[in-house]
Amino acid sequence: MAVKTQQLDTLINSVRSLEPLIREHADEAEQNRRLSQPVVAAFAEAGLFRMFVPHRLGGLEVAPLTLYRIVEEVARIDGSTGWVLMIGATTAAVGAYVSDKAAAEIFGTNPLGITGGALFPPGKAIVSEGGYLASGRWPYASGCQHCTWLFGLCNAFEGDEMRLTPEGDPEVRAVFVPVSQATILDTWEVSGLAGTGSHDFTLEQIFVPEEYSWRFGAGMKPQGQHYQGPLYQFPFLGLFPLAIAPVGLGIAQGAVDASLELAQAKRPAASTVLLRDQSLFQVRMAEAVALVRSARAWLYAATQRMWEATISREPATFEARADLLLAAANVTRSAAAAVDIVYTAAGGTANYRRSPLQRALRDVHAVTQHLATAPQQFENAGRMLLGQQPLLPMILL
């Protein structure tokens, strides 16, 4: 089943209509270390944060590849904005694992609500009557200052004893809380993706009802009536962590576009011809474009194959998961290489803060640092290609 063209076109047009607003506030977001409120509000009004919210709760419930393409389009304009959209949109998918009551409150009562959260390191959830007392500190909670709900992972405890799963492993629970119950710490002092507001947040003995939590790990499946569409049967790997890859693609494409524009007018020092007419620049641009386009083609093809298998109710094979993981890891490495190429080829102009290439360089290398698509995922993908279990079990979710 192909991506719904009309829905995709509508969303692409929404993004393009918001492009002037995104560009207008990009510097402000960088300086304030958080997305500007007019951009957040415009995205919420356009429903972009609700791409993975089910139809039954008023969401768009788009195919994974549709979200990937929209995230790339936004990241092409500004990397931080694309990252925050990706987090807000993809975390909606975790509503599939809470109760109907919780999902309806978190995603159905406020059409402008936004979710976020962080996975590691896990906090502590002590069993209490009807739920858990959750405490912990989670870094990299992108967009937390404009979220309405946050979630984090916790190790479950009964008294002082860590609770184990039937398989004998420590039980990990995810907990959802209103942002008003969290304390956000001003920690986001970084070079890349500076506008994402990825601060730490803490919980201190916050009671979380059982229905607002779920056991995170092998065997977790969508619950209740709201999340029964094929989107929520798609491997969790592709819905949440690997959606990072299109951010890298967008940043790289934006850098290529900026380089091509610069080359039309720049005459390098000690040169009699424009940058666009220099053979070395032409070669380097071709290399960068090849990296971006080939990485995009592989990622989108792997995602679409997995989606078609999901629609057909076929299980996600070990090989297909390995292919998707490797395609996403390849995207971040290829995107960073492409930005490095065009940044260097642009010459000294790229070093100024006013240059979009300077921000692209910082942003794309921040993307490469995320665990989901970091270099160690090549090892996990390689193990899977050889029929071995990955070192990061979350890949199999």
VOTI-922991 format. One line per 5 residues: number of its first residue (from 1); their letters; for each residue x, y, z negated of N, C-alpha, C. Coordinates in steps of 0.05 Angstrom, whole numbers, plus 5000, padded with zeros to 4 digits. Each point is the difference from the previous one (the first is absolute). Layout:
! VOTI-922991
NUM = a = X Y Z X Y Z X Y Z  ...;
This chain:
! VOTI-922991
1 = mavkt = 5017 4976 5000 4983 5024 5000 5018 5025 5000  4997 5017 5019 5016 5023 5003 4992 5022 4980  5018 5019 4995 4993 5023 4984 4976 5015 5012  4981 5009 4984 4977 5014 5010 5009 5027 5011  4999 5003 5026 5012 5023 5013 4986 5026 4992;
6 = qqldt = 4973 5000 4998 4986 5024 4994 5007 5010 4971  5001 4981 4982 5007 5007 4972 5028 5011 4999  5019 4986 5013 5028 5009 5000 5002 5028 5012  4987 5005 5023 5001 5026 5013 4989 5022 4982  4978 4994 4986 4989 5020 4982 5019 5007 4978;
11 = linsv = 5014 4980 4988 5019 5005 4979 5024 5015 5010  5010 4992 5024 5023 5014 5012 4993 5029 5005  4976 5005 5010 4991 5028 5005 4998 5016 4973  4992 4986 4979 4999 5014 4974 5028 5008 4991  5019 4982 5003 5027 5006 4993 5011 5024 5016;
16 = rslep = 4995 4999 5026 5011 5021 5017 4987 5027 4995  4975 5000 4991 4987 5025 4993 5011 5011 4974  5011 4982 4983 5012 5009 4975 5030 5005 5002  5012 4995 5024 5029 5004 5003 5009 5028 4993  4986 5022 5008 5010 5027 4992 5000 5003 4970;
21 = lireh = 4980 4989 4986 4998 5003 4971 5023 4984 4987  5006 4977 5010 5022 4983 4989 5026 5015 5003  5005 5011 5024 5025 5014 5005 5002 5025 4983  4978 5014 4997 4999 5025 4984 5009 4995 4971  4993 4977 4989 5005 4994 4972 5023 4982 4995;
26 = adeae = 5014 4991 5021 5022 4981 4996 5022 5011 4983  5009 5025 5005 5021 5012 4984 4991 5003 4971  4976 5009 4996 4989 5004 4973 5000 4973 4985  4992 4979 5013 5000 4973 4987 5028 4992 4992  5019 5006 5017 5028 4993 4994 5009 5016 4975;
31 = qnrrl = 4993 5025 4999 5009 5017 4978 4986 4993 4974  4974 4994 5002 4984 4994 4976 5002 4971 4991  5012 4983 5017 5004 4971 4995 4974 4986 4998  4980 5009 5014 4974 4986 5002 4985 5011 5024  4981 4984 5010 4985 5009 5023 4982 5023 4992;
36 = sqpvv = 4997 5020 5018 4984 5023 4994 4971 4993 5000  4985 5013 4982 4972 4993 4996 4983 5004 5025  5004 5021 5016 4984 5002 5025 5003 4975 5018  5023 4989 5001 5005 4976 5017 4986 4976 4987  5003 4997 4974 4986 4978 4986 4970 5001 5004;
41 = aafae = 4989 5024 4997 4971 5004 5003 4991 4994 5028  5015 5009 5020 4993 4995 5028 5001 4971 5007  5020 4985 4990 5001 4972 5004 4977 4985 4987  4993 5008 4976 4978 4988 4986 4974 5005 5014  4995 5024 5009 4976 5007 5015 4997 4984 5026;
46 = aglfr = 5023 4995 5013 5000 4985 5025 4998 4970 4996  5001 4991 4975 4997 4972 4994 5026 4984 5004  5023 5014 5004 5024 4986 5006 5011 4983 4977  4994 5008 4975 5008 4984 4977 4982 4976 4996  4978 4998 5016 4981 4978 4996 5000 4980 5023;
51 = mfvph = 5023 4999 5014 5001 4982 5023 4998 4971 4992  5009 4993 4975 4999 4972 4991 4977 4996 4980  4983 5020 4995 4977 4997 4983 4978 4986 5016  4986 4980 4989 4980 4985 5016 4976 5017 5008  4987 4991 5021 4976 5014 5010 4979 5001 4978;
56 = rlggl = 4998 4979 4984 4979 4999 4979 5004 5022 4979  5024 5011 4998 5005 5021 4981 5004 5027 5014  4992 5001 5025 5001 5025 5015 5027 5006 5013  5017 4979 5002 5026 5003 5013 5000 4994 5029  5023 5002 5013 5003 4995 5028 5007 4971 5007;
61 = evapl = 5013 4986 4981 5007 4971 5004 5012 4995 5028  5022 5014 5006 5012 4998 5026 5018 4976 5001  5007 4991 5024 5019 4979 5004 5028 5009 4991  5017 4982 4991 5027 5008 4991 5015 5016 5020  4999 4992 5026 5015 5015 5020 4990 5028 5003;
66 = tlyri = 4974 5005 4996 4990 5027 5002 5013 5017 4978  5000 4990 4976 5013 5015 4978 5030 5005 5007  5014 4980 5009 5028 5003 5007 5004 5023 5020  4982 5001 5020 5004 5021 5021 4993 5028 4989  4981 5002 4982 4993 5026 4989 5023 5009 4981;
71 = veeva = 5010 4982 4984 5022 5007 4983 5024 5009 5016  5006 4986 5022 5023 5009 5017 4995 5027 5011  4976 5006 5009 4994 5025 5012 5003 5023 4980  4992 4996 4975 5004 5021 4980 5029 5003 4993  5015 4977 4997 5028 5002 4993 5017 5012 5022;
76 = ridgs = 4990 4999 5025 5014 5014 5022 5000 5030 4995  4978 5010 4988 4998 5028 4994 5017 5008 4975  4997 4983 4979 5015 5005 4976 5002 4974 4984  5024 4992 4993 5005 4974 4987 4986 4998 4973  5002 5020 4983 4988 4999 4974 4970 4997 5002;
81 = tgwvl = 4988 5015 5018 4971 4999 5003 4991 4972 5010  5015 4989 5018 4994 4973 5009 5003 4979 4978  5020 5004 4983 5004 4981 4978 4976 5001 4980  4992 5025 4993 4979 5003 4980 4973 4989 5012  4995 5004 5025 4976 4989 5013 5002 4969 4998;
86 = migat = 5023 4989 5007 5003 4971 4999 4994 4988 4973  5010 5013 4979 4995 4990 4973 4971 5002 4992  4988 5024 5005 4972 5004 4993 4981 4981 5015  5007 4995 5025 4982 4983 5017 5004 4971 4994  5024 4991 4996 5005 4971 4997 4993 4990 4972;
91 = taavg = 5003 5017 4979 4994 4991 4973 4970 4995 4997  4984 5010 5018 4971 4994 4999 4995 4970 5004  5018 4987 5013 4996 4971 5005 5001 4984 4975  5013 5010 4979 5001 4984 4975 4973 4999 4986  4982 5017 5008 4973 4998 4989 4986 4973 5006;
96 = ayvsd = 5011 4985 5018 4990 4974 5006 5002 4980 4977  5017 5007 4980 5006 4980 4980 4987 5007 4973  4987 5023 4998 4986 5007 4975 4970 4992 5003  4985 5004 4979 4972 4993 5000 4984 5019 5018  4976 4991 5007 4982 5018 5016 4995 5026 4986;
101 = kaaae = 4996 4999 4974 4995 5024 4984 5024 5019 5001  5024 4990 4997 5024 5017 5000 5004 5011 5028  4997 4983 5021 5004 5009 5027 4981 5023 5007  4975 4996 4992 4980 5020 5006 5006 5027 4986  5010 4998 4975 5006 5025 4986 5025 5013 5012;
106 = ifgtn = 5020 4985 5005 5026 5011 5010 4997 5011 5028  4986 4985 5017 5000 5007 5029 4973 5009 5010  4979 4995 4986 4973 5006 5011 4988 5025 4989  5007 5009 4976 4986 5022 4988 5011 5028 5009  5025 5000 5008 5012 5026 5008 5012 4997 5028;
111 = plgit = 4987 5010 5021 5010 4997 5027 5026 5015 5005  5008 5018 4981 5025 5014 5003 5021 4989 4981  4994 4978 4986 5019 4988 4982 5024 4988 5014  5022 5000 4986 5026 4990 5012 5013 4982 4979  5010 4977 5009 5014 4982 4981 5030 4999 5006;
116 = ggalf = 5014 4992 4980 5029 4997 5002 5009 4981 4978  5027 4998 4997 5010 4982 4979 5028 4992 5006  5009 4980 4985 5027 4990 5003 5001 4971 4990  5018 4984 5012 5001 4972 4993 5020 4994 4978  5025 5009 5003 5021 4992 4982 5014 5024 4988;
121 = ppgka = 5012 4997 4976 5001 4975 4984 4973 4996 4985  4993 4976 4993 4974 4995 4987 4999 5012 4972  4976 5010 4993 4996 5009 4973 4991 4976 4982  4984 5006 4980 4992 4979 4981 4970 5003 4996  4985 4978 5003 4971 5000 4996 4994 4980 4979;
126 = ivseg = 4992 5009 4976 4995 4983 4977 4970 4993 5001  4994 4975 4998 4972 4991 5001 4985 5012 4976  4977 5013 5007 4983 5012 4980 4971 4991 5006  4982 5003 4982 4973 4992 5005 4988 5014 5024  4993 4985 5020 4988 5011 5025 5019 5011 5020;
131 = gylas = 5026 4998 4994 5020 5011 5019 5028 4999 4990  5014 5022 5005 5029 5001 4993 5007 5028 4990  5020 5001 4983 5013 5026 4993 5026 5002 5016  5000 5019 5018 5022 5002 5020 5019 5023 4992  5026 4994 5002 5021 5019 4996 5022 4996 5020;
136 = grwpy = 5014 5021 5007 5022 4997 5018 5008 5026 5014  5021 4998 5015 5009 5023 5016 5007 4990 5028  4988 5014 5019 5003 4991 5028 5011 5024 5017  5023 4995 5014 5010 5021 5017 4988 4998 5029  5007 5020 5016 4992 5000 5028 4970 4998 5004;
141 = asgcq = 4984 5015 4984 4971 5000 5003 4993 5023 5020  5004 4995 5025 4997 5021 5020 4972 5012 5000  4998 5026 5001 4974 5014 5001 4985 4999 4975  5012 4992 4977 4985 4996 4976 4986 5025 4990  5010 5023 5006 4988 5025 4990 4973 5007 5012;
146 = hctwl = 4994 4988 5023 4974 5005 5012 4982 4974 5000  5009 4980 4986 4984 4975 4999 4978 5003 4979  4979 4984 5004 4979 4997 4980 5003 4975 4983  5012 4979 5012 5005 4975 4986 5029 4991 5006  5013 4987 4981 5026 4989 5003 5000 4971 4991;
151 = fglcn = 5017 4983 5013 5003 4973 4990 5030 4994 4996  5005 4981 4982 5028 4991 4996 4999 4971 4992  5023 4986 5003 5002 4972 4992 5010 4998 4971  4990 4980 4986 5008 4995 4973 5004 4970 4995  5018 4994 4982 5002 4973 4990 4979 4997 4978;
156 = afegd = 4984 4978 5001 4979 4996 4981 5011 4987 4974  4991 5010 4977 5008 4989 4975 4975 4994 4983  5002 4978 4984 4981 4994 4979 5015 5003 4974  4995 5023 4987 5017 5007 4976 5028 5005 5010  5019 4986 4988 5028 5004 5007 5009 4980 5021;
161 = emrlt = 4982 4982 5008 5008 4979 5019 4992 5007 5028  5018 4997 5019 4994 5004 5028 4982 4978 5010  4978 5007 5013 4981 4980 5010 5011 4989 5026  4997 4974 5003 5010 4986 5024 4977 4992 5018  5006 4997 5026 4981 4990 5019 4999 4969 4998;
166 = pegdp = 4980 4987 5012 4999 4971 4999 5026 4987 5012  5014 5016 5017 5025 4989 5012 5024 5004 4981  4995 5014 4978 5022 5004 4980 5016 5026 5004  4991 5017 5018 5013 5025 5005 4988 5022 4983  5015 5022 4994 4988 5022 4986 4976 5012 5015;
171 = evrav = 4978 5004 4986 4976 5011 5014 5004 5030 5004  4996 5008 5025 5001 5029 5007 4972 5009 5006  4992 5022 4987 4973 5011 5005 5003 5029 5011  4983 5006 5019 4998 5028 5010 4977 5013 4985  5004 5025 4992 4980 5015 4985 4994 5026 5014;
176 = fvpvs = 4975 5007 5002 4990 5025 5012 4991 5019 4978  5009 5025 5001 4991 5019 4979 4994 5027 5014  4981 5016 4989 4997 5027 5010 5025 5016 4995  5007 5018 5018 5025 5015 4997 5001 5016 4975  4976 5007 4989 4999 5016 4975 5012 4985 4977;
181 = qatil = 5001 4973 5002 5011 4984 4978 5030 4995 5002  5012 5010 5022 5029 4997 5004 5014 5026 4995  5025 4998 4993 5017 5023 4997 5020 5001 5023  5000 5021 5015 5018 5002 5023 5025 5015 4992  5023 4989 5004 5026 5012 4992 5013 5013 5025;
186 = dtwev = 5010 5023 4997 5012 5015 5022 5029 4989 5005  5001 4980 5017 5026 4986 5005 5009 5001 5029  4984 5011 5018 5006 4997 5028 5019 5021 5010  5026 4996 4995 5021 5018 5010 5017 4983 5019  4995 5003 5026 5012 4982 5020 5008 5015 5024;
191 = sglag = 5013 4987 5019 5007 5012 5025 4980 4993 5022  4992 4975 5002 4982 4991 5022 4972 4996 4990  4981 5005 5018 4971 4998 4993 4994 5017 4975  5012 5024 4999 4998 5017 4977 4971 5009 4995  4984 5002 5021 4973 5010 4997 4979 4980 4992;
196 = tgshd = 5008 4976 4992 4981 4979 4994 4991 5000 4971  5012 5015 4983 4992 5000 4972 5000 4973 4987  5021 4985 5005 5002 4972 4990 5011 4999 4971  4986 5013 4982 5009 5002 4972 4995 4974 4985  5011 4998 4976 4994 4978 4982 4973 5006 4987;
201 = ftleq = 4986 4978 4992 4978 5004 4982 5001 4979 4978  4988 5007 4977 5000 4982 4977 4971 4995 4990  4997 4977 4988 4976 4993 4985 5009 4992 4972  4985 5009 4980 5006 4994 4972 4975 4988 4987  5000 4974 4998 4978 4986 4986 4973 5008 5010;
206 = ifvpe = 4997 5000 5027 4975 5007 5013 4983 4975 5003  4975 5001 4991 4983 4976 5003 4990 4999 5029  5004 4976 5012 4991 4995 5027 4981 4976 5000  4974 5005 5006 4981 4977 5000 5009 4978 5019  4993 4976 4994 5008 4977 5016 4993 5004 5030;
211 = eyswr = 4976 5011 5005 4991 5002 5028 5016 5021 5016  5017 5016 4986 5017 5020 5014 5028 4990 5003  5004 4974 4997 5026 4988 5002 4998 4974 5016  5023 4989 5008 5000 4974 5013 5027 4987 4998  5001 4974 5001 5025 4986 5000 5014 5003 5027;
216 = fgagm = 5024 5011 4999 5015 5006 5025 5019 4977 5005  4998 4989 5025 5018 4979 5007 4987 4979 5018  5013 4978 5002 4991 4978 5017 4971 4993 4994  4984 4997 5021 4973 4991 4997 4980 5022 4996  5008 5026 4998 4981 5021 4996 4984 5003 5026;
221 = kpqgq = 4973 5003 4997 4982 5001 5023 4980 5023 4996  4990 5011 5022 4979 5021 4997 4976 4990 4984  4989 5018 4983 4978 4993 4983 4975 5015 5009  4977 4990 4992 4975 5015 5002 4990 5004 5028  4980 5017 5002 4985 5004 5025 5012 5022 5018;
226 = hyqgp = 5016 5018 4989 5008 5023 5016 5023 4994 5019  5017 4981 4993 5025 4996 5014 5001 4973 5014  4979 4993 5015 4999 4974 5013 5006 5001 5030  5005 5024 5011 5007 5002 5028 5027 4989 5006  5007 4995 5026 5025 4988 5008 5024 5016 4991;
231 = lyqfp = 4997 5027 4998 5023 5016 4992 5012 4990 4974  4983 4991 4981 5009 4993 4974 5009 4970 4998  4998 4987 5023 5012 4973 5003 5028 5002 5012  5007 5023 5010 5026 5005 5012 5021 4998 4978  5024 4988 5005 5020 4998 4979 5006 5026 4986;
236 = flglf = 5000 5000 4974 5005 5024 4984 5026 5013 5008  5019 4984 5008 5026 5010 5009 4997 5022 5021  4981 4995 5019 4997 5018 5022 4982 5024 4994  4983 4997 4979 4982 5022 4993 5013 5021 4983  5019 4992 4983 5011 5020 4981 5030 5005 5005;
241 = plaia = 5018 4982 4993 5028 5009 5001 5011 5005 5028  4992 4984 5020 5012 5003 5026 4989 5024 5016  4979 5013 4990 4990 5024 5013 5020 5023 4997  5022 4995 4985 5022 5019 4998 5014 5003 5027  5001 4978 5016 5014 5000 5025 4990 5022 5019;
246 = pvglg = 4974 5003 5004 4991 5022 5019 5009 5028 4991  5004 5004 4974 5011 5026 4991 5027 5005 5013  5017 4979 4999 5027 5002 5012 4998 5005 5030  4981 4986 5013 4996 5004 5029 4993 5029 5006  4981 5011 4984 4991 5027 5005 5022 5020 4996;
251 = iaqga = 5016 4997 4979 5022 5018 4995 5020 4999 5024  5006 4976 5009 5019 4997 5022 4989 5013 5026  4974 4995 5005 4988 5012 5024 5000 5030 4998  4994 5011 4977 5001 5029 4997 5028 5011 5004  5021 4986 4991 5027 5008 5005 5007 5000 5029;
256 = vdasl = 4992 4979 5014 5004 4998 5029 4987 5024 5014  4975 5005 4993 4985 5022 5012 5015 5027 4995  5009 5004 4976 5014 5025 4993 5026 5003 5015  5013 4978 5004 5026 5000 5015 4995 5007 5029  4979 4988 5012 4994 5006 5028 4993 5029 5004;
261 = elaqa = 4986 5011 4981 4992 5028 5001 5025 5018 4998  5017 4994 4981 5025 5015 4996 5017 5000 5025  5002 4977 5013 5018 4997 5023 4992 5017 5023  4975 5009 5001 4991 5016 5023 5012 5029 4999  5008 5009 4976 5009 5027 4997 5028 5003 4989;
266 = krpaa = 5010 4980 4986 5026 5003 4987 5023 4997 5020  5019 5020 4998 5025 4998 5015 5022 4997 4979  5011 4977 4997 5020 4996 4979 5024 5018 5004  5014 5006 4977 5024 5017 5000 5020 4988 5019  5014 5018 5015 5021 4993 5018 4990 4983 5024;
271 = stvll = 4974 5002 5005 4988 4985 5023 4986 5019 5019  5001 4993 5025 4986 5017 5020 4973 4989 5008  4992 4977 4989 4975 4988 5008 4983 4996 4976  4974 4997 5004 4981 4995 4979 5005 4971 4989  4992 4996 4975 5003 4974 4987 4987 4978 5017;
276 = rdqsl = 4977 5006 5012 4985 4980 5015 5016 4990 5024  5019 5015 5009 5015 4993 5025 5026 4986 4994  5006 4995 4974 5025 4987 4993 4996 4970 5000  5017 4986 5014 4996 4971 5003 5000 4985 4974  5018 5008 4981 5001 4986 4974 4974 5003 4985;
281 = fqvrm = 4988 5024 5001 4974 5004 4986 4979 4983 5014  5000 4998 5026 4980 4984 5014 5002 4971 4992  5024 4990 4997 5004 4972 4992 4990 4995 4972  5007 5019 4982 4992 4996 4972 4970 5002 4997  4987 5018 5014 4971 5002 4999 4987 4974 5009;
286 = aeava = 5010 4989 5022 4989 4975 5010 5003 4978 4980  5023 4999 4986 5004 4979 4979 4980 5004 4978  4995 5025 4991 4982 5005 4979 4971 4992 5007  4992 5007 5024 4973 4994 5010 4997 4969 5001  5020 4987 5010 4999 4970 5002 4996 4988 4972;
291 = lvrsa = 5014 5010 4980 4998 4989 4973 4971 5004 4990  4989 5024 5003 4973 5005 4990 4979 4984 5014  5001 5000 5026 4979 4986 5016 5001 4970 4996  5024 4989 4999 5001 4970 4997 4991 4992 4972  5008 5016 4980 4992 4994 4973 4969 5002 4997;
296 = rawly = 4989 5021 5012 4971 5003 4999 4986 4977 5013  5009 4992 5024 4987 4979 5015 5000 4974 4984  5022 4993 4987 5001 4976 4985 4981 5001 4976  5002 5022 4984 4983 5002 4977 4970 4999 5007  4992 5015 5020 4972 5000 5008 4990 4974 5011;
301 = aatqr = 5018 4987 5015 4992 4973 5011 4997 4980 4978  5019 5000 4981 4998 4981 4977 4975 5005 4983  4994 5025 4996 4976 5007 4984 4975 4992 5015  4999 5005 5026 4976 4993 5015 4996 4970 5001  5022 4985 5003 4998 4970 5000 4989 4990 4973;
306 = mweat = 5010 5012 4979 4990 4992 4973 4970 5007 4997  4993 5023 5010 4972 5009 4998 4981 4981 5016  5008 4993 5024 4984 4982 5017 4997 4973 4987  5021 4991 4987 4998 4974 4985 4981 5003 4976  5000 5023 4987 4982 5005 4978 4971 5000 5009;
311 = isrep = 4995 5014 5022 4973 5001 5011 4990 4972 5007  5018 4984 5010 4993 4972 5007 5000 4981 4977  5004 5011 4976 5000 4984 4975 5023 4979 4999  5021 5007 5014 5024 4982 4999 5018 5009 4977  5012 4981 4986 5018 5008 4978 5025 5013 5010;
316 = atfea = 5010 5019 4984 5025 5013 5008 5023 4981 4996  5013 4992 5021 5021 4981 4999 5025 5012 4987  5017 4982 4991 5026 5008 4989 5016 5016 5021  4999 4990 5025 5015 5012 5022 4989 5028 5007  4974 5003 4999 4988 5026 5006 5006 5020 4979;
321 = radll = 5001 4992 4975 5007 5018 4978 5029 5008 5003  5017 4981 5007 5029 5007 5003 5003 5020 5023  4985 4996 5022 5002 5018 5023 4991 5028 4992  4978 5002 4985 4991 5027 4992 5019 5013 4981  5011 4986 4981 5019 5011 4982 5025 5009 5015;
326 = laaan = 5010 4984 5018 5025 5007 5015 4995 5023 5018  4976 5001 5012 4994 5023 5018 4999 5026 4984  4989 4999 4976 4998 5024 4983 5028 5009 4990  5016 4981 4992 5027 5007 4991 5016 5011 5023  4997 4988 5024 5014 5010 5023 4991 5029 5007;
331 = vtrsa = 4975 5006 4996 4991 5027 5005 5015 5021 4984  5003 4995 4973 5013 5020 4984 5030 5003 5008  5013 4977 5006 5028 5002 5008 5002 5014 5027  4983 4993 5019 5001 5013 5026 4993 5029 4999  4980 5007 4984 4992 5028 4997 5023 5017 4989;
336 = aaavd = 5013 4990 4979 5022 5014 4989 5023 5003 5020  5005 4979 5015 5022 5002 5021 4993 5020 5021  4974 5001 5008 4992 5019 5021 5003 5029 4990  4992 5005 4975 5002 5027 4989 5030 5008 4997  5016 4981 4991 5029 5006 4999 5011 5008 5027;
341 = ivyta = 4991 4986 5021 5010 5006 5027 4992 5028 5009  4974 5007 4997 4992 5026 5011 5010 5023 4982  5003 4995 4974 5011 5020 4982 5028 5007 5009  5016 4980 5004 5028 5004 5009 5001 5013 5027  4984 4990 5018 5000 5010 5028 4992 5029 5001;
346 = aggta = 4984 5010 4982 4990 5027 5000 5022 5020 4992  5021 4991 4987 5022 5018 4993 4994 5015 4974  5015 5021 4996 4998 5016 4975 4973 5011 4994  4984 5004 5020 4973 5011 4996 4984 4983 4981  5004 4974 5001 4984 4982 4983 5006 5002 4971;
351 = nyrrs = 5022 5013 4992 5008 5001 4972 4985 5021 4984  4987 5019 5014 4986 5021 4986 4974 4989 4988  4992 5010 4977 4975 4991 4988 4976 5007 5017  5002 5020 5017 4977 5007 5017 4996 4980 5022  5020 4982 5004 4998 4980 5022 4983 4976 4991;
356 = plqra = 4980 4992 5015 4985 4976 4993 5017 4975 5000  5023 5000 5014 5017 4977 5000 5013 4996 4973  5006 5022 4986 5012 4998 4974 4981 4986 4980  4975 5007 5000 4981 4987 4983 4995 4972 5008  4999 4995 5026 4995 4973 5010 5023 4981 4991;
361 = lrdvh = 5024 5010 5000 5023 4984 4991 4997 4991 4971  4992 5019 4983 4996 4994 4972 4976 4981 4996  4979 5006 5013 4975 4985 4997 5003 4971 5009  5011 4996 5023 5001 4973 5011 5018 4982 4983  5021 5011 4988 5018 4984 4983 4987 4994 4974;
366 = avtqh = 4982 5018 4991 4984 4993 4976 4981 4977 5005  4989 4998 5024 4983 4978 5008 5015 4973 4998  5025 5001 5009 5016 4975 5001 5006 4989 4972  4997 5017 4979 5006 4991 4973 4977 4985 4987  4977 5000 5011 4977 4987 4988 5004 4969 5002;
371 = latap = 4994 4987 4978 5005 4971 4998 4986 4984 5022  4976 5009 5008 4984 4985 5019 5014 4996 5027  5015 5020 5008 5013 4998 5027 5030 5005 4998  5011 4997 4976 5029 5005 4996 5016 4977 5013  5027 5004 5002 5017 4980 5014 4997 4972 4989;
376 = qqfen = 4994 4997 4974 4998 4973 4989 4977 4984 5011  4981 5014 5013 4978 4986 5013 5009 4984 5024  5023 5007 5011 5011 4983 5022 5007 4973 4989  5010 4999 4975 5006 4975 4987 4975 4984 4996  4979 5013 4990 4975 4986 4995 4988 4989 5026;
381 = agrml = 5001 5017 5021 4989 4991 5026 5017 4977 5011  5027 5002 4997 5017 4978 5009 4995 4974 4986  4995 5002 4974 4993 4976 4985 4975 4987 5010  4980 5017 5006 4974 4990 5009 5003 4988 5028  5016 5012 5017 5005 4989 5027 5013 4972 4998;
386 = lgqqp = 5014 4996 4978 5014 4974 4996 4982 4981 4984  4975 5008 4995 4982 4982 4985 5003 5001 4970  5014 5020 4989 5005 5002 4972 4981 5022 4988  4996 4998 4974 4983 5020 4986 5015 5026 4998  4986 5023 5003 5013 5026 4997 5008 5005 4971;
391 = llpmi = 5020 5017 4996 5008 5007 4973 4980 5018 4986  4983 5014 5016 4980 5018 4989 4973 4986 5005  4988 4987 4980 4975 4985 5004 4977 5017 5011  5000 5027 4995 4978 5017 5008 4996 4999 5030  5021 4992 5015 4998 4998 5029 4979 4980 5009;
396 = ll = 4995 4981 4983 4981 4979 5007 4971 5007 4993  4995 5023 4988 4973 5007 4992 4983 5007 5025;
